[in-house]
Amino acid sequence: MASEVLTLNNKMKSTLIYEEDKSLPIVSMQLVFEHSGSIADGKKAGLAKVVSRLLGEGTLKEGSTAFAESLESKAIHLSASNGTETFVFELSSLKSEFKDGIEAFKRLLLDPNFTQKTLDKVKTKLIGSLSQKKNDFDYVAGIALRSVLFENSVLAQPSSGTQESIESITLDDVKAFFQTHMVQANAIAVVGGDISEKQTKAYVDELVSLLPEGQKIDLPMIKVRDKAKEIIINKETKQAFVYFGSPLDLSVDDVDNHKARVAMYILGTGGFGSRLMEEIRVKRGLAYSAYARISVNKSHSYVTGYLQTKLETGQEALDIVKDEFKRFVQEGVTQEELDGAKSFLLGSEPLRTETLSQRLSRTFMSYYKGLPLDSNEKELQAIKALQLSDLNRFIKDHKEILDLSVVTVTK
């Protein structure tokens, strides 16, 4: 059975993505709130993260310990988390315990443990975690690259916040975020497992109807830096950490997205078959791995990549990356490379849809991006029919990926 999109009966006619699967007596649910992740932090980086952590502290009446024990005794999983553009609640359990899971979920939505004491506890833990990351040079380089690529926007901030931003978050900030974003107008439910459509609709309507109607949150469009910039960060490190990124002029509904997927597989995501890995590791032994990938989102799209090498070969490895990007745009790819990319992308497709969670996730992403539900099947057909001349024309038309900004953490 394929996942399908249904309409709920609450006042805002929220969306339900559903698939029945009786292979195991398990039910899982996600309640997703659009445009409510770290992109909604505003000037207080880490706000969405703090709210999600607070929602992991149980209800005001029960407290974190009693609430957690009530779930654990019935093997019910209930959690909250945030991504860049979405805020997600997850609930899963055996079919026999799912009703109790729904009741716990309702208590959490109606009576979250939003107290100053709990907020202080969450902030202390997050600040402690951030302190430990000061010597995680992958983290340092990655955060610095985001600050360069998304300069003067909310995405330039670390999604986990900084010590200063976390300290500045108040209980009023938390409550305002929850009341603004956890609303019917933003809600999309994703449910699958051993549960009927009728029962699913009833449960989700119960949950969503508890929320205020609210207003749909607009998603800002964020421009990626289009002028190359390089930063060197000096740390006591034994390796050079090189992170790079550039703009990519594509939208989530662009008809050429399949070409971008094939092109970047050849350049940087194809493992030992990719050009970056071939030139940097296989031929020269400069790094254990080197990759580049695309990220096409509703609010922003860009190319990013990474490698780690010896201190004395950091510049050499970076020069190779730049040369390969330039050669890629100028010369395009070969028929052999295109055939290899097609073989992998088409041949590995069954592995991406073999589980219920994968199918639900795929349907959700198509819906979230405003694409037809069969968009993935159409993309595969387009990849299969892709001609070398069309792919190389596409690559040459996207010279913006040559505007590589770089952050190097080195000694």
C-alpha positions in Angstrom: 0.0 0.0 0.0 1.4 3.5 -0.9 1.2 6.4 1.5 -1.6 8.8 0.8 -2.6 12.3 1.8 -5.9 12.9 3.6 -7.7 15.9 5.1 -8.6 16.0 8.7 -11.8 17.3 10.2 -10.5 20.0 12.5 -11.3 23.7 11.8 -8.1 24.3 9.8 -8.5 21.1 7.8 -5.0 20.0 8.6 -3.2 17.4 6.5 -2.7 13.7 7.3 -0.2 11.5 5.5 -1.1 7.9 6.2 -0.1 4.3 5.3 -1.5 1.1 6.9 1.1 -1.7 7.4 0.1 -4.8 9.4 3.4 -6.5 9.1 4.1 -5.7 12.8 1.8 -4.6 15.6 3.4 -1.2 15.8 2.1 2.3 15.2 4.2 5.4 14.7 3.2 9.1 14.4 4.9 12.3 13.7 3.2 15.7 14.2 5.2 18.1 12.1 4.9 21.9 12.3 6.0 23.7 9.1 8.4 26.6 9.1 9.0 26.2 12.8 12.6 24.9 13.2 15.8 26.9 13.8 14.8 29.2 11.0 12.2 30.6 13.4 14.8 31.3 16.1 14.9 35.0 15.3 17.7 36.8 17.1 17.9 34.2 19.8 19.9 31.3 18.3 18.9 27.9 19.8 15.4 28.9 20.8 13.7 26.0 18.9 16.3 23.7 20.4 15.5 24.9 23.9 11.7 24.5 23.3 12.2 20.9 22.0 14.4 20.0 25.0 11.8 21.5 27.4 9.1 19.4 25.8 11.2 16.4 26.7 10.8 17.3 30.4 7.3 16.0 30.7 4.2 17.8 32.0 3.9 20.5 34.6 1.7 18.3 36.8 3.7 15.1 36.5 7.2 16.4 36.1 9.9 14.9 34.0 10.5 11.7 36.0 7.0 10.6 36.6 6.0 11.4 33.0 9.0 9.5 31.6 8.3 6.5 33.8 4.7 6.3 32.7 5.9 6.1 29.1 8.7 3.6 29.8 6.4 1.2 31.7 4.5 0.7 28.4 7.4 1.0 26.0 6.0 4.2 24.5 8.4 6.6 22.8 7.4 10.3 22.8 9.8 13.1 21.9 10.2 16.5 20.3 12.9 17.8 18.0 13.6 20.5 15.5 15.2 20.7 12.1 16.0 23.8 10.1 12.5 24.3 8.7 10.3 22.0 10.9 9.5 21.2 14.5 8.5 17.5 15.0 6.8 15.5 17.7 7.3 11.7 17.4 5.2 9.0 19.1 5.6 5.3 18.6 4.5 2.2 20.5 2.9 -1.2 20.2 -0.6 -1.1 18.8 -2.0 -2.2 22.1 -0.4 0.8 23.9 -0.9 3.5 21.2 -4.1 4.9 22.8 -2.2 5.5 26.0 0.5 7.2 24.0 -2.1 9.5 22.5 -3.3 10.4 26.0 0.2 11.2 27.1 0.8 13.3 24.0 -2.4 15.3 24.8 -1.2 15.9 28.3 2.1 17.2 27.0 0.5 19.6 24.6 -2.0 20.9 27.2 0.4 21.1 30.1 4.1 21.3 29.1 6.6 21.6 31.9 7.4 25.3 31.2 8.8 26.5 34.5 11.9 28.6 35.3 13.5 25.7 37.2 13.1 23.4 34.2 14.3 26.0 31.8 17.4 26.7 33.8 18.1 22.9 33.8 17.8 22.7 30.1 19.9 25.8 29.5 22.7 24.5 31.7 22.8 21.2 29.9 22.9 22.9 26.5 25.6 25.4 27.5 27.6 22.5 28.8 27.3 20.7 25.5 28.3 23.8 23.6 31.4 24.1 25.8 32.5 20.6 24.9 32.2 21.4 21.2 34.8 24.1 21.3 37.4 21.4 20.6 35.3 19.6 18.0 36.9 21.1 15.0 34.4 19.7 12.5 31.7 21.6 14.5 33.8 24.7 14.6 34.4 24.7 10.9 30.9 23.8 10.0 29.4 26.6 12.1 31.9 29.1 10.7 31.0 28.1 7.1 27.3 28.7 7.8 28.1 32.1 9.2 29.8 32.9 5.9 27.4 31.4 3.5 24.3 32.8 5.2 25.7 36.1 6.4 23.2 38.5 8.1 20.4 35.9 8.2 19.0 33.6 10.8 20.8 30.6 9.2 24.1 32.2 10.0 23.5 31.4 13.6 24.3 27.9 15.0 21.0 26.0 15.4 22.1 24.9 18.8 22.8 28.5 19.8 25.8 30.0 21.5 26.4 30.3 25.3 25.3 34.0 25.1 22.1 33.3 23.1 21.1 30.3 25.3 21.6 32.4 28.4 19.4 35.2 27.0 16.3 32.9 26.3 13.5 33.5 28.8 10.4 31.6 29.8 8.4 34.2 27.9 10.4 33.4 24.7 9.7 29.7 25.1 5.9 30.2 25.6 5.7 32.7 22.7 7.4 30.2 20.4 5.2 27.4 21.5 2.0 29.4 21.1 3.0 30.9 17.7 4.3 27.7 16.0 2.4 24.8 17.6 -0.9 25.6 15.9 -3.4 23.9 13.6 -2.5 26.0 10.6 1.1 24.7 10.6 0.3 21.1 11.5 0.9 18.0 9.2 0.4 14.6 10.7 2.3 11.5 9.5 1.0 8.2 10.7 1.8 4.6 9.7 1.5 1.0 11.0 -1.1 -1.4 12.2 -3.9 1.1 12.5 -7.0 1.8 10.4 -7.6 5.1 8.5 -10.7 5.8 10.6 -8.9 5.3 13.9 -5.9 7.4 12.7 -8.1 10.3 11.8 -9.9 10.2 15.1 -6.6 10.2 17.1 -5.0 12.9 15.1 -8.1 15.1 15.2 -8.1 14.7 19.0 -4.6 16.0 19.1 -4.7 18.8 16.6 -8.0 20.1 17.9 -6.3 20.8 21.2 -4.1 23.4 19.5 -5.1 27.0 18.7 -6.0 27.6 15.1 -3.2 30.1 14.7 -1.8 31.4 11.4 0.4 29.8 8.8 4.0 30.9 9.3 5.7 32.4 6.2 9.0 30.9 5.3 11.8 33.5 4.5 13.8 33.0 1.4 17.5 33.2 2.3 20.2 34.1 -0.2 23.5 32.2 -0.1 26.7 34.3 -0.4 27.6 34.6 -4.1 31.1 36.1 -3.6 33.8 33.8 -2.5 35.2 34.3 1.0 38.0 32.4 2.8 38.6 32.2 6.5 41.3 30.5 8.4 40.7 29.6 12.1 43.8 28.8 14.1 43.4 26.0 16.7 45.7 23.5 18.4 44.9 20.7 15.9 46.9 18.0 14.3 44.8 18.0 11.1 43.4 20.6 8.8 39.6 20.7 8.6 38.5 22.2 5.3 34.8 23.1 4.8 33.6 24.7 1.6 30.3 25.8 0.1 28.7 27.9 -2.7 25.3 29.0 -3.9 23.1 26.8 -6.1 20.3 28.5 -8.1 17.6 25.8 -7.8 14.2 25.7 -6.1 12.5 22.6 -4.6 10.1 22.5 -7.6 12.7 23.1 -10.3 12.3 20.8 -13.3 16.1 20.3 -13.3 16.5 18.9 -9.8 17.2 15.4 -11.2 20.1 16.8 -13.2 21.6 18.4 -10.1 21.3 15.0 -8.3 23.2 13.2 -11.0 25.8 15.9 -11.4 26.6 16.1 -7.8 26.8 12.3 -7.5 29.5 12.4 -10.1 31.4 15.3 -8.5 31.2 14.6 -4.9 28.6 12.2 -3.4 29.5 9.0 -5.2 32.1 7.8 -2.8 35.1 6.2 -4.5 33.4 6.8 -7.8 33.3 10.6 -7.4 35.8 13.0 -8.8 36.8 14.6 -5.5 37.5 11.2 -3.9 39.4 10.0 -7.0 41.6 13.1 -7.2 42.2 13.8 -3.5 42.3 10.3 -1.9 42.9 7.7 -4.6 45.5 9.6 -6.7 47.2 11.6 -4.0 46.3 10.1 -0.7 45.7 13.5 0.9 42.5 12.7 2.8 40.6 9.7 4.0 37.4 11.1 2.4 36.3 14.1 0.5 32.8 14.9 -0.6 30.4 17.5 -1.9 26.6 17.5 -1.8 23.7 19.6 -2.7 21.0 20.8 -0.3 17.8 22.1 -2.0 15.3 23.4 0.6 12.2 25.6 0.5 14.1 28.5 2.1 17.6 28.1 0.6 19.7 25.9 -1.7 23.5 25.5 -1.8 26.5 23.1 -2.4 28.6 22.2 0.5 31.6 19.9 1.1 34.3 18.8 3.4 37.7 17.1 3.7 40.3 16.5 6.5 44.0 16.4 5.7 47.4 16.9 7.1 48.3 20.4 8.3 50.9 20.8 5.6 48.6 19.7 2.7 45.5 21.7 3.6 46.1 24.3 0.9 47.1 21.7 -1.7 43.8 19.7 -1.1 41.8 22.9 -1.3 43.4 23.9 -4.6 42.5 20.5 -6.0 38.8 21.0 -4.9 38.7 24.3 -6.7 40.3 22.9 -9.8 37.9 20.0 -9.9 34.9 22.3 -9.5 36.3 24.5 -12.3 37.0 21.5 -14.6 33.5 20.1 -13.8 31.7 23.3 -15.0 34.0 23.9 -18.0 34.2 20.3 -19.3 31.1 18.6 -17.9 31.1 14.8 -17.4 31.7 11.8 -19.6 29.2 9.2 -20.9 30.8 6.6 -18.7 30.3 8.8 -15.6 26.7 9.4 -16.5 26.1 5.7 -17.0 27.7 4.9 -13.7 25.6 7.5 -11.8 22.4 6.2 -13.5 23.2 2.6 -12.6 23.7 3.4 -8.9 20.8 5.9 -8.5 18.3 3.7 -10.3 19.6 0.4 -8.9 19.6 1.5 -5.3 16.1 3.0 -5.4 14.4 -0.1 -3.9 16.6 0.3 -0.7 15.1 3.8 -0.2 11.5 2.6 -0.1 11.7 -0.8 1.6 10.5 0.4 5.1 7.3 2.1 6.2 9.2 5.1 7.6 11.0 5.6 4.4 7.8 5.6 2.4 6.1 8.0 4.8 9.1 10.3 4.8 9.2 10.4 1.1 5.5 11.2 0.8 5.8 13.9 3.4 8.7 15.6 1.7 6.9 15.6 -1.7 3.8 17.2 0.0 5.9 19.6 2.0 7.7 20.8 -1.1 4.5 21.3 -3.0 5.3 18.5 -5.4 3.1 15.7 -6.8 3.1 12.6 -4.6 4.6 10.6 -7.4 7.4 13.1 -7.9 10.1 10.6 -6.9 8.9 8.1 -9.6 9.0 11.0 -12.1 12.5 12.0 -11.1 13.7 8.4 -11.6 12.2 8.3 -15.1 13.8 11.7 -15.9 17.2 10.3 -14.6 16.8 7.2 -16.8 16.1 9.3 -19.9 18.8 11.9 -19.1 21.1 12.6 -22.1 24.8 13.6 -21.7 24.4 16.8 -23.7 21.5 17.9 -21.5 23.4 17.2 -18.3 26.5 19.0 -19.5 24.5 22.0 -20.6 22.9 22.1 -17.1 26.3 21.9 -15.4 27.8 24.7 -17.5 24.7 26.9 -16.8 25.4 26.7 -13.0 28.7 28.6 -12.8 27.6 29.9 -9.4 28.9 26.8 -7.7 32.4 28.1 -8.5 32.0 30.9 -6.0 33.4 28.7 -3.2 33.6 30.1 0.2 36.0 28.2 2.5 36.7 27.8 6.2 39.8 26.0 7.2 40.6 25.1 10.8 44.3 24.5 11.1 47.3 25.2 13.3 
